[in-house]
Amino acid sequence: MGPYFLINLLGLDTVLHVAEHLHEQYDDGLGEDRFYVPEGMSKLVAEGKLGAKTGGDGFYAPDGSPNLPGDGAPDVEELVELLVLKTFREAALVLEEGVATHRDIDFGMMAGAGLDPRRGLLPPFMKADVDGLDSVLERLERAAEKHGDRFAPPTILKRLVAQGRLGQKSGQGFYAYPQPDADGSGPSTEVVKLETRGDVAIAWLANGQMNSIAPSVVEDLGKVWEHVKSSGIRALVIASSNPMLYSAGADLKAFTTMDESSGAALLDQTHALFRELGKDGVPTIAAVNGLAFGGGCELAMSCDVRLAARSAIFGQPEIKLGIIPGFGGTQRLPRLVGENKALEMNLIGDPISAEEAYEHGLVNRVVEDHELLDTALMWARKLAEQAPLAVAQIKQVSGKGDLDEGIAAEKAGFAAVFASEDGKEGISAFLGKRKPRWQGK
């Protein structure tokens, strides 16, 4: 519904009170009216025309005609444009003031204003990314020239444009967006998209609104993983193409339609893939941007490093369905957070925040939402510099069995990498004060 119809329902007196309060609180004494009190609304309230609470007589008369007729023909396109720009500017100022994250604001507008992407109605930051942040900047500059400082471009927008973060078309704006390889060199996949950036790569989970871990995701992720191992890629980031969540968990509907044999085979396939992510010489980084439940949380736990956006949420809610975690959640979780916390999470099934996940060791770092992908790529590039054989051995022997078994595994692993060509190259490069050239041999 439009703003005047909405205010009619809320009550003009209520909205007037809010407008007066905001005007007073945000008055900077310099003459810039970030919020102002509409004279027409003050007039209607003084006349007792409060909207639905007074028989529908507010901005509109009971017969639907306007109570505040204008003196010219409206330019509908311009009005829509100004509302979109003002909404974005206010959202950006709220973000700059640290009141909420851009995801919080977009979620609020989705829930409170009905801006539902499924209906083609995008909340402010998502819409700005789709339109192009450079385009939004130009439009705000034009509006500011015509209508004053109320449309002055916010600092965060100018900074992002200067950084080349232009939104969906550049792969990064307020949110991160996939830019899959288009040269045909990667595997043919539908629900996991591969993006290569030098010697690191991103596997983008792209399985619909919930990004569920379905059989097709396991198959595609397996194809991407095999390509990564055989193509010289040195580190892999697993991220979500959905700006609002990482993965809501396993696709239970798909699993329940499989027969016992197929289900068991898929379970074995998933466990084998997740196990490889934690054993191979290619480091893996989970960039968790939102909700990571069940299978999504288990996928993240199978990676070597877990980075969480501040708005990320983790959980193992299977117990609430009368089942248990099926992709390693009863084994990896205790190794990360300790037996006590893992038992609590698996028995109760309630989610935990990114901060709590960090406190208990489930994630390595918590970063601001808009910094997640950049941070994940920074980790990937750093880990890509390490010797692949040594990486694999460290991954395989760390936390292995009891202490005696772990030490035995460490001794065997040390002997294997110390005698390898990479081991000799690393020592030689150190002594020669040069950068090593790893071959994975």
N, C-alpha and C positions, 0 to 999 in steps of 0.2 A: 504494500500500500504506500501511497505517496505521503510526504511529510505532513501536509495540512490535514489529510484524512486521519492520519495517526494522532496528531495533536488534538483533533476533535474528540477522539476516543479517550485520550489521556486526561483531557481537561485543560483548557487554555490557562486557567489560573495556576494550575500546577506547573505547567511548562514556563509560564511567565516568571514564577518564583525561581525556577532553576536558571532561567536566562539572566535574571537580575543578579543572582548569586555568582554565576560564572563571570558576568561582566565585572562585578566588583572584585572578585578574586584575581582575575587576570589583567586588571587595569595596570599597565606599566607606567602610567603618568606621562607617556610620550605621545599619546594620541592614537596609538594603534589599537583598534578595536578587534581583538581576536574573537571576542564574544560581544554581541551587542543586543540591546533590547528592542525588538521590533515595535515601532509606534502603533502599527495597526493592531497588533495583538493586545497592547496596553489599552487601546480604545475599546476593543470588543469586551475585554474583561471588565472595564469600568461600566460598560452598558449591561453587564450581567449575562453576556453571551459566552458561555463556557464550554459549549460543545455538547456531547451526548448527555452529560449530566443535567443539562437544562433543555431537554427535549430535542437535542440535535441542532440547536441554534448556536453556531460558533463561527468558524471561518465560512461555513456553508449555512445558508438558511434551511429550514426544514424541507423546502421544496427543491433543494439541491443547488439553488443559485448562490453565487458568491456574495458574502456580506462586505467584502472589501474589493469592489470592482477596480480593475486597473484602468489606466488612461491610454493604453496602447495595445496593439496586437502582440501577443507573446511570441518570442523566438524559442520554440520548444527545444530545438537542438542545443542552443546556447545555454538554456536553463539546465538541461541534463548535463552538459559538459561542466558547467560551473559547480553543480552539486557533486559530480564525480571528483573534480579537482579539490574542492574544499574538504570533502570526506577524506581523500588521501592525505592532504596536508595536515589535517587535524590528527589523523592516525599516526603520521610520521612524527609529529611533535610529541604525542603521547609516548611513542617509542624512544625518542631522544631524551625525554624526561625520566626514563627508567621506570615508568609506571607498569609496563607490561612488555612482553616480547612481541615481535611481529606475528608469531603464530597465535599467541593469546588474543591479540586484537582481531585477527582474521577469524578465529574460532568464535569470538564474541559477536562479530558481525554476521557470521553464518547462523548462529543460534538465535540472536536477538533481532536481526533485521531481515532474516530470510534470504540472505545472499548465498544461495546454495549452488555450488559448482555443477551439481548434477542437473540443474535446470538452466545452466548457462549463465548464472548470476554469480559473479566472482567478488569476493571480499577485496578490500582496497589494495593490500600488498600483492596478492595473487594477480589481481587485474593489472596493476602497474607492471609487474613482470611480463605478463602476456602482451600488453600494449608496447612495452619497451621503455625502460627508464629514461633513455635519452628523449623519447617522444614526450613523456610526461613532463620532463624538465622544460622542454620548449613550450609546451602548452601552458604550464604554470607561469613562465616568464611573460608570455603574451597576455595572460589574464591579469598578471600583476601590473603590467603597463596600463591596462585599461581600467582595472578596478582597485588598484592599490595594494598595500602590503598584506592584506588578508589572503592574498594568493602568492605571496613570496615563496619561492622554492625552499623547502627545508634543507638544512645542512647535510643530513644523511643522504638525501637524494643526489645532491651535487657531488658528494664524495664518491658514491658508488659509480656514478657516470664517469667521473675522472679516472677511476680505477679500471674502467672498461667492463664493469659488471652491469650489463644493460638488461638483464632479465633472461627470459627464456631463450632468446636468439643467441645469446653469448654463453649460455650454460650456467650462468650464475647471476643472481640479482639479490632480492631478499631471500629467495630460496635457490636451491641447486637443481639443475635440470640435466638430464642425460643428453649427450651428444654422441650417439653410437657411431662406431667406425662405419664409414660409407664406402670403403674401397673394396669390400668383399673378401678381405683377408681373414676375417674372423669366422667363427662357426655360425651356421644358420640356426637362429633361435627366435622364439616368440615372446617369452615372458621373462627372460633375463638378457639384457642388452650389454654388449661389451664396448667399452670406450677405452682406447689406448692413448696414453700420454707418455711418450718416450718409453722408458723401461719399466713404467708402472701402468697398471690398468685398473679400471673400475667396472665391476659387475653390478649393473643396475637392476634391482628387483622391480619388475613391472607387471605384476599379476593382478590388475584390477584395483578396485577401491580398497579392499582389505589387505592386498599384497600377501595373500595366504600362501603357505608352503604347500603347494599342490604337487601331485606327481609330475606335472609338466615343468614346474619350477626345479624340482630335483633333477630332472632329465637335462634341462637347459643349463643349469648351473654346473652339472657334470661336464657338459660339452665345453662350456667356457673354461672350466678348470683344466681340462685336458689340453685345450689350446694354449692356455697360459703357460703350462709346464713345458710345452714343446716349442714355444715361439721365442724364448729368451726373455720373457717378461720377468722382472725380478721381485715385484711385490704387487699384491692385489687388494684393492679396497672393495668391500661389499656394501653397497649403499642402496637407498630406496628412491625410486623415481616418483613416489607419492610424497608431496611436500608435507603431508600431515601425519604420516605414520611410517614405521619401519616394516613391521609385519604383525598382523593380528593373530598369527599362529597357524597351525596346520589346517588344511582344508578338510574338515571332518566329513563333509558330505561326500567328497571324492573318495575318501578312505572307506567309508561305510558301504559304498557301492561296489567295492572290489571283493572278489572271492578270497578265501583264506590263503591260497597259494600265492596269488598276485600281491596280496597285502603283505605277506611275509617277505616276498622278494623285494618289494619296494622299501620295506623297513630296513632290510639288509643293505640295499643300495644307498639309502640315505645315511645310515650309520657309517658305511664305508667312505662315502664322500666327506662327511663331517670329520671323520677321523683323519683323512688325508689332509684336510685343511690345517689340522694341528700338528702334522708330522713332516710334511714336505719342506724342502729348502726354500720355497717361495713364501715369504711372510704374508700373513693375511690380516687385514684390519677391518673391523666392523664399524661403520659410521652410522650410529643409531640416532635418527633424527626425531623419533616420536615413540609411539607405543610399540613395544616389542614383547609380545606375549607368546607363551607356549613354544611352538616350533620356531617362531621368530627370535625369541630369547635364546633358544638352544642353538640356532644358527650363529648368533652373535658369540655365544660362549665357545663355539668350536673354533673361532678365529684366535689368532695369537694376541691381538690387541683389540680392545673395545673402547671406542671413543663415543661419548654421549653428549648430545645437545642438552642444554639446560632443561628443556621441556620434555626430554625423553622419560619414558615410564617402562619399567621391567616387571615381569610377572610370570609365574608358572601356575595358571588357574585350572589345570586339568582336574585337580581333586574335586572341583565344583561340578564337574561333569561325571563324577564317579569313575574316572580313569586316572592314570598316572602319566607323567612325562614319558614320551616315547622316543625322543631323539637325543638321549644322553643327559637329560635334565637332572636325573637322580645321581649322576656320576660327576659331571663337570661342575655343577653348582657347589657341592661340598668342597671341592678342590679350590674353588675361587673365594667363597665367602665363609668357609668353615662349616662343620657338620651341624652345629646348633642353628645357625641362621638358615642354612639350606633346608633343614628339616621343617623349620617354621614356614618358609616360603612354599615348600611343596605340600605341607599339610593344610595350611590355611588358604593359600591361593590368592591372597591379596597382593596388589601391585605395590612397588616401591618406586620412589622418585629417583632421578638421576643422582642427586646429592647423596641419598642413602645408599644407592648402588656403589657410589665411589667410596663412601665411608667403609663399606664392608668388603671392598676389593673386587666387586663384580665388573667395574669399569676402570680403565687406566686414567682417564681424564674426563672432566666435564667442561665443556666450552660453550660459549654463547652460540645460539642457534645458527646465526649467519656465518659463523666461523668454522662450522663443523667440517665441511668438505675440504676447505683449505688446510685445516689442521690434519685431516686424514691423509691428504696428499703429501703433506710435509713429513708425517711419520713414514709413509710409504717410500718416499725418496730416501729418507735416512736409512731405513731397513734394507732398501735395495742395494745399498753400498756394502752390505756385509757378505761374507763368504757363504755361498749356498750350502756347502756340506756342513760347515760349522753350525749354521742356522738349523739345519735339519736335525743334527745330533742334539743340540741344546733343547729343541722342541720335544724330541723323542724321549730323552732321559729325565727331563725335569719333572719332579713329582712322581716318578715311576715307582709303584709298589711301596714296600716298606723301605727303611733306610738302607739295609744291606743290599736289597735288590737294586735300589736306586744308585748306590755307589758302584755296584758291579756294572750296571748299565752305563754309568758315566765313564768308568775306566775304559770300557770297550769303545765307547764313542770317541773318547779323547785319543785313544790309540789309532782309530780309523782316520780321524781328520788330521792328526799330527803327521801321519805318514803320507797324506794325500798331496797331490800337486798344488792344490790351493793352500795347504798348510805351509809347504815349502815357499810358495810365492809370497804369502803373507809375511813370513819371517824375513825373507830376503828384502821385501819392499820396506819393512820397518827399519832394518839395518841400513838400507840404502837411502832412507828418507824420501821415499817416493810413494805414490798411490798404487796399491796393488791392482793387478788385472786378474779378476776371478774367472775361472773356466768351469767351475762346478765338477772338477775331477780330483 
